Each structure stands twice: as C-alpha cells, then as structure tokens.
C-alpha cells in the first residue's frame, strides 16, 4: 500500500509540473496579453478610415 501512495504522489507532482510548463509556454507565446480589447473592438467607430 505504501508503494501505491508514493507512486501517486510522484504522478501528481509530474502532472502538476507538466501543467505549469504548459501555462508558462502559453504566457510566453502571448495568449494572455490582452483579454479586454477583443470584446470591445465591435464598439469602435470605423469612420476614422474615411477621414
């Protein structure tokens, strides 16, 4: 029984480290740069192009 607990602890640490690495990769790629701008883009005026 002790061996299975140790295996589960190691497995959970490896899974947590993998998720952390994927998160860091996404941050460096720029996935979380601007969360607010895309939902407000439809409210911008398009008349500035004709000026």
N, C-alpha and C positions, 0 to 999 in steps of 0.2 A: 504494500500500500504506500509506503514512503517513496518508492521509486516513481509511482504514477504522479504523486504530488510534485516531486521535483521536475518531472517531465512537463507537467502542466505549467509550472512556474517559468521554466525556460521557454516553453512555447509562447506563453503570454508576453514575455519580455521581447522575444523576437518579433512577434506580431505588432507590439506597440512601437518598437524601433522602426519597423517597416512602414507603419502609418505615419510616423514622424518624418521619415525621409521623403515620403510622397508629398506630405504637406510642405516641407521645405523646398522641394522641387517646384511645386506649384507657385509658391511665393516668389521664387527667383525667376520663374517664367513670366510673372506679371499677371497672374489670374485674379488677384485680389486688389489691383491697383485702384480702380475707380468703380465703386459699387453704386453710386448715386447718379452719375451722369447719364447712363443709358436710359433710365426710366423717365428722365426729364427732357430728353432730346426731342420728343414729339411736340413739346410745347414751344420750342424755339421758332422764331419768325424766319421764314425763308425769303422775305422781301429784301434782305441785305444783299443778295446776289445781283438784283436788278439795278442797284444804285450806281 
